[in-house]
Amino acid sequence: MPERSPMLILASNSPRRRELLLSLGIPFAVEAADIEEIESLDDPREVPLRNAERKAAAVAARHPHDPVLGADTVIVFRDAVIGKPRDEADALRILLSLAGKTHEVVTGLALLRCADGFRRIWRETTRVTFKPFGRETAERYLSLVSVLDKAGAYAIQESGEFLVESVDGSIENVIGLPLERLQEELMRLND
């Protein structure tokens, strides 16, 4: 029986990441990592890097010949990580705290292949500025978009025009996977 070609494995259950990766036209499999995520560090921008590496390492250990991509995205505001809301009230609180202000969306990525020691770890940062808005707009947004599984209590690709004034950087990064840099790193797999 011929040996199969290595296949990229996405160590994430995120439907948004799957959609973005599909847009690159690269075949891949999905195998979520079963790890407990780190929620805070002294430098909040290190949180997604560490989580991405831990996710990729957990899956790569089971598939040493396949490249494995781990990713984690957080919102950083006032030097603190804003995670997923606990409930609708928390989502409303988060949105109102971000209204009229700029926050960072930081995605950590890790591309690992154990068999040959291939290891690329990086992060992408996008600055997002929200429009000034009040409770009525935030409540309307929350009535349109399910946000309990989304860091920062919003999804830019889902009615983001209600909230977002400007984006400085990769919009794909805000969705969960910065495609341009990812393509560069994937090309290095065959070097």
N, C-alpha and C positions, 0 to 999 in steps of 0.2 A: 504494500500500500504506500503511495507516495506521501511524503511529509507535507503537511499543509503549510502555506505561507503564513508568516506572523501577521496577526491582525491587531489593529489598534483597539484597545479596550478603554471605554470611558467608565471611570470609577465614580459614577454619579447616576442617580435616578431622576435628575432634573429634566423635565420635558423641554424646558427652554434650551438647555445645553444640547440635548439631542437634536432639536430642530436646527440650531446654529451649526452643529457639526455636520448634519446632513447637507446643509447648504454648500459645504466644501466639496461634496461628491466623493468623500473618502469612506470606504467601507469600514465599519466598526461594530463592535459588540458592546453591550452594556452589562456591567457587573458592579453593583453598588458596594461600596466598602462599608463594613459594619464596624465603625469606630465611634468613640465618643468625641465629639468636637470640642476643641479648646474654645472658650468664649471670651477670655481676656488675657492680655499680656501687657507688660509695661508700655510697649509700642503697639498700639492697636493695628497698625499696618502690617505687623508680623503675623497676626492671627490667621488671615486667609492663606498665607504662605505655609505655615506649619500644618494647617488642616489639609491643604492640598497635598502636601508631601506625605502625610500620614495616610490619606485615602489611597494615593497611588501606590505607596509601599505595601499596604495591606493586600491589595489586589495583585500587584506585581509578584509578590511572594508565591502566589498560586499559579502564575503564568510567566515563568522566567524568560521565555523566548519572545513574548509579545510586548510591544510598547504599551504602557498604561498611562492614561491621562487622568490626573486628579485635579479638581478645581474647587475653589471655595470663594464666595463673594460676600463682602461685608460693606456696610455703610459706616463711614467714619465721620463723626460730627463732634466738634469741640473736643477733639482728642479722645473720644470714646467710641466703642463699637455699638452701633444700633442694630440689634438683631431682628428676628422675626417677632411680630407682636404676639402677646399672650392671648389676647381676645380683641373684640371690636373696640372696646373702650381704650385699650392700649394702642391700637392702630390709630384711632382718632388723636390721641395724645401725641404720638410720634409725628403724624402729618402736620399737626398744628405747630409743633416745635420746629419743624423744618421750613415752614411757610416763610417766604421772603428771604431765605438764607441759602447759602451754598454749602453743600456737603460733598464728600468724596465717596466714590464707589470704587472699592479696591478688590480686585480679583487676584487670588494667588493661584498659580498653576504649577504642576509638577508633571514632567514627562519622563518616565523611568522605563528602563529595560534591564532587568537583572542579569541576564546571560552575558552581556558584554559591558556592563557597568555604565550604560548610557544614562545620563542624569542631567536634566535641564530644569531649573526651578526659577521662576520669575513672577513678577507681579505687574499688573497694569492698573493705572489710576485714572479715573475720569471724574472731572468736577461737574456737578449738576447743581444748577441754581433753580430754586422753586419760585414761582410767582408769589407775591403777597396774596394770601387768601384767608378766608375765615372758616368758621365752623360749618356753615352751609355748604360751601364748596367741598370741604373735606368729607362731610357726611354723604354728599351726592356721589363723590368718587367711590367711597366705600360701599355704596349701594350698587355700583356698577361692576366693581372688581373685587374678587376674592383675594385678600392679601395676607391671610394668616400664615401662609407658607413663604412669604417674601420679606427679605431683609429690608428694613426701612418702611415697611407697610405700603409699598407701591410697586407697580410694574410699568416701566416707561412705555412698553409696547402695548399696554392696555389702557386706553383713554388717558395717556400721559399728558396730553395737551391741556387737561384740566389743571395740572399742577406745575408742569415744567416750563420755565422761562428760557433756559439755555443749557447746552451741553458742551463742555470743553473736553474733547477726547473721543474715545471710541464708544459709540452707542451700543455696539454689540457687547462691550464690556459691562455696560449697565444691565443688559439683559442676562449676562452671566458667562460669556466666553469671548474674549478679544480675539477675533479671527485673524487679523493681519499678522500679529506676532506669532500666533499659534501656527499658521501656515509656514512661517520661516523656520520654526523649531521642528516641525514635522519633516521638512525637507532635509534637516540635518541627520535624521534617523538613518539614512542610507549612505552617509559620508564615510 
